Amino acid sequence: MKILFVEPAVFFTAFAMSLTTPLTTQYLYRRIWEETGNYSFAFDSNISKCEQNESSTLTAFQKEVQKKASLFNLQMEMSGLIPALVSTFFLLSSSDQRGRKFPIILSSIGILASNIWLCLLCYFAFPLQLLIASTFICALLGNFNTFWSACFAYVVDQCKEDKQTIRIAIVDCMIGIVSGLTGLSSGYFIRQLGFVWSFLIIVIALVINLVFIIFFLGDSIKESSSQNVTMSCAESFKNQFQRTYMLFKNASGKQRSLLCLLLFTVVIYFFVIIGISPVLIIYELGSPLCWNEVLIGYGSALGSVSFFSSFLGIWLFSHCMEDIYIAFIGIFTTMTGIVMTAFAKTTLLMFLVRVPFFLVIAPLSVLRSMLSRVVPSTEQGTLFACIALLEILGGVTATSAFNGIYSATVAWYPGFVFLLSAGILLIPVINLCAVKCINGSEGSYVVLTEEEPTEDTSDR
């Protein structure tokens, strides 16, 4: 008997994602450290291999390692850009006909293959440039963005419109709880087990996840017809692009304006949040913080608490205010946290920086829910394909841009990239003000899908 709860798959994938990211970044940092100069990296040290004296030769060497690690992160992200865009768009758009399990399975296979490659790379100490292959493999079959967007579409299929925000927030909360616990232990994974065994544990979790999805998870929608299966690849891509085009063309002027503004808001906010994430770890490894792997794990765990606090915030605020105001609060508190990060010079202050991030995920959950109410239920897969496509493009661009900016500014002011990020977040604020003005006459966010039958009738 099949079950219609995607949460177990969310659990295992969140565990894999939250452990893969710090493992990969720190493995890259240590390999570059050891290959750049004659300094050895102390794996069992209780402190980071870092020098706080700005005039020492070790400090200059450490900044050079940060620069190289940041640029290598850029190369990794760029290598998976094109395949990720193509695979994500095709998999999620086609899920309206093929079912949501189709992209969930393929993206899970891609994530599993990528981690198997990372495990082999660490075990055999392959050249560091082959680390780029892990990103390419994951992107080719659909990466984490593909998986999450397919899961959100899966959840929306089963929810009434007034429950979508809470249900999406629950999934985000679950991701956060798992990520927090995993992040808390990531440093101990590295210290006690090493990179090879840590990646092997991720592989085992992903195998269990794939077995659950294939044999136990039911599909939230039925395949609409068999004709899509017999389409050629070119015809299938043409069909998906046409569906996306019609999503905007068939919308009323007001719908189209709201759809474009909300999509742009999601992308810009996602751009900033994803862009600063890998830079933050490199920033913590460097002077003057000089964190070790355990402190980074603690920091990741505290950061992941924001998933749970965002859910609580949405649940509480939804009783007394509109979704758009929750998004405003989340954006402004995130800006505060990012500005504090730019001036954090001590471990205590860096931990306190996580406090203003307590609603960092809330805008994403709320905006996804608002977007899902702008389009018909039959177009949810196409909508989430657009969101995922823009998130991938924005995420890769952000990682490339932020790593490039950080590598260029780390020598004179490492916190510059965070101040720039806070400034960019003014764009989502302006967009949401425009959304409020467009929809101001109703006094609340309008579920525009209710207007469509009337429009269709009049067209005929």
Secondary structure in CASP SS format (residue, H / E / C, confidence):
PFRMAT SS
TARGET T0000
AUTHOR 0000-0000-0000
METHOD secondary structure of the structure
MODEL  1
M C 1.00
K C 1.00
I E 1.00
L C 1.00
F C 1.00
V C 1.00
E H 1.00
P H 1.00
A H 1.00
V H 1.00
F H 1.00
F H 1.00
T H 1.00
A H 1.00
F H 1.00
A H 1.00
M H 1.00
S H 1.00
L H 1.00
T H 1.00
T H 1.00
P H 1.00
L H 1.00
T H 1.00
T H 1.00
Q H 1.00
Y H 1.00
L H 1.00
Y H 1.00
R H 1.00
R H 1.00
I H 1.00
W H 1.00
E H 1.00
E H 1.00
T H 1.00
G C 1.00
N C 1.00
Y C 1.00
S C 1.00
F C 1.00
A C 1.00
F C 1.00
D C 1.00
S C 1.00
N C 1.00
I C 1.00
S C 1.00
K C 1.00
C C 1.00
E C 1.00
Q C 1.00
N C 1.00
E C 1.00
S C 1.00
S C 1.00
T H 1.00
L H 1.00
T H 1.00
A H 1.00
F H 1.00
Q H 1.00
K H 1.00
E H 1.00
V H 1.00
Q H 1.00
K H 1.00
K H 1.00
A H 1.00
S H 1.00
L H 1.00
F H 1.00
N H 1.00
L H 1.00
Q H 1.00
M H 1.00
E H 1.00
M H 1.00
S H 1.00
G C 1.00
L H 1.00
I H 1.00
P H 1.00
A H 1.00
L H 1.00
V H 1.00
S H 1.00
T H 1.00
F H 1.00
F H 1.00
L H 1.00
L H 1.00
S H 1.00
S H 1.00
S H 1.00
D H 1.00
Q H 1.00
R H 1.00
G C 1.00
R C 1.00
K H 1.00
F H 1.00
P H 1.00
I H 1.00
I H 1.00
L H 1.00
S H 1.00
S H 1.00
I H 1.00
G H 1.00
I H 1.00
L H 1.00
A H 1.00
S H 1.00
N H 1.00
I H 1.00
W H 1.00
L H 1.00
C H 1.00
L H 1.00
L H 1.00
C H 1.00
Y H 1.00
F H 1.00
A C 1.00
F C 1.00
P C 1.00
L H 1.00
Q H 1.00
L H 1.00
L H 1.00
I H 1.00
A H 1.00
S H 1.00
T H 1.00
F H 1.00
I H 1.00
C H 1.00
A H 1.00
L H 1.00
L C 1.00
G C 1.00
N C 1.00
F H 1.00
N H 1.00
T H 1.00
F H 1.00
W H 1.00
S H 1.00
A H 1.00
C H 1.00
F H 1.00
A H 1.00
Y H 1.00
V H 1.00
V H 1.00
D H 1.00
Q C 1.00
C C 1.00
K C 1.00
E H 1.00
D H 1.00
K H 1.00
Q H 1.00
T H 1.00
I H 1.00
R H 1.00
I H 1.00
A H 1.00
I H 1.00
V H 1.00
D H 1.00
C H 1.00
M H 1.00
I H 1.00
G H 1.00
I H 1.00
V H 1.00
S H 1.00
G H 1.00
L H 1.00
T H 1.00
G H 1.00
L H 1.00
S H 1.00
S H 1.00
G H 1.00
Y H 1.00
F H 1.00
I H 1.00
R H 1.00
Q H 1.00
L H 1.00
G H 1.00
F H 1.00
V H 1.00
W H 1.00
S H 1.00
F H 1.00
L H 1.00
I H 1.00
I H 1.00
V H 1.00
I H 1.00
A H 1.00
L H 1.00
V H 1.00
I H 1.00
N H 1.00
L H 1.00
V H 1.00
F H 1.00
I H 1.00
I H 1.00
F H 1.00
F C 1.00
L E 1.00
G C 1.00
D C 1.00
S C 1.00
I C 1.00
K C 1.00
E C 1.00
S C 1.00
S C 1.00
S C 1.00
Q C 1.00
N C 1.00
V C 1.00
T C 1.00
M C 1.00
S C 1.00
C H 1.00
A H 1.00
E H 1.00
S H 1.00
F H 1.00
K H 1.00
N H 1.00
Q H 1.00
F H 1.00
Q H 1.00
R H 1.00
T H 1.00
Y H 1.00
M H 1.00
L H 1.00
F H 1.00
K H 1.00
N C 1.00
A C 1.00
S C 1.00
G H 1.00
K H 1.00
Q H 1.00
R H 1.00
S H 1.00
L H 1.00
L H 1.00
C H 1.00
L H 1.00
L H 1.00
L H 1.00
F H 1.00
T H 1.00
V H 1.00
V H 1.00
I H 1.00
Y H 1.00
F H 1.00
F H 1.00
V H 1.00
I H 1.00
I H 1.00
G H 1.00
I H 1.00
S H 1.00
P H 1.00
V H 1.00
L H 1.00
I H 1.00
I H 1.00
Y H 1.00
E H 1.00
L H 1.00
G C 1.00
S C 1.00
P C 1.00
L C 1.00
C C 1.00
W C 1.00
N C 1.00
E H 1.00
V H 1.00
L H 1.00
I H 1.00
G H 1.00
Y H 1.00
G H 1.00
S H 1.00
A H 1.00
L H 1.00
G H 1.00
S H 1.00
V H 1.00
S H 1.00
F H 1.00
F H 1.00
S H 1.00
S H 1.00
F H 1.00
L H 1.00
G H 1.00
I H 1.00
W H 1.00
L H 1.00
F H 1.00
S C 1.00
H C 1.00
C C 1.00
M C 1.00
E C 1.00
D H 1.00
I H 1.00
Y H 1.00
I H 1.00
A H 1.00
F H 1.00
I H 1.00
G H 1.00
I H 1.00
F H 1.00
T H 1.00
T H 1.00
M H 1.00
T H 1.00
G H 1.00
I H 1.00
V H 1.00
M H 1.00
T H 1.00
A H 1.00
F C 1.00
A C 1.00
K C 1.00
T C 1.00
T H 1.00
L H 1.00
L H 1.00
M H 1.00
F H 1.00
L H 1.00
V C 1.00
R C 1.00
V H 1.00
P H 1.00
F H 1.00
F H 1.00
L H 1.00
V C 1.00
I C 1.00
A H 1.00
P H 1.00
L H 1.00
S H 1.00
V H 1.00
L H 1.00
R H 1.00
S H 1.00
M H 1.00
L H 1.00
S H 1.00
R C 1.00
V C 1.00
V C 1.00
P C 1.00
S H 1.00
T H 1.00
E H 1.00
Q H 1.00
G H 1.00
T H 1.00
L H 1.00
F H 1.00
A H 1.00
C H 1.00
I H 1.00
A H 1.00
L H 1.00
L H 1.00
E H 1.00
I H 1.00
L H 1.00
G H 1.00
G H 1.00
V H 1.00
T H 1.00
A H 1.00
T H 1.00
S H 1.00
A H 1.00
F H 1.00
N H 1.00
G H 1.00
I H 1.00
Y H 1.00
S H 1.00
A H 1.00
T H 1.00
V C 1.00
A C 1.00
W C 1.00
Y C 1.00
P C 1.00
G C 1.00
F H 1.00
V H 1.00
F H 1.00
L H 1.00
L H 1.00
S H 1.00
A H 1.00
G H 1.00
I H 1.00
L C 1.00
L H 1.00
I H 1.00
P H 1.00
V H 1.00
I H 1.00
N H 1.00
L H 1.00
C H 1.00
A H 1.00
V H 1.00
K H 1.00
C H 1.00
I H 1.00
N C 1.00
G H 1.00
S H 1.00
E H 1.00
G C 1.00
S C 1.00
Y C 1.00
V C 1.00
V C 1.00
L H 1.00
T H 1.00
E H 1.00
E H 1.00
E H 1.00
P H 1.00
T H 1.00
E H 1.00
D H 1.00
T H 1.00
S H 1.00
D H 1.00
R C 1.00
END
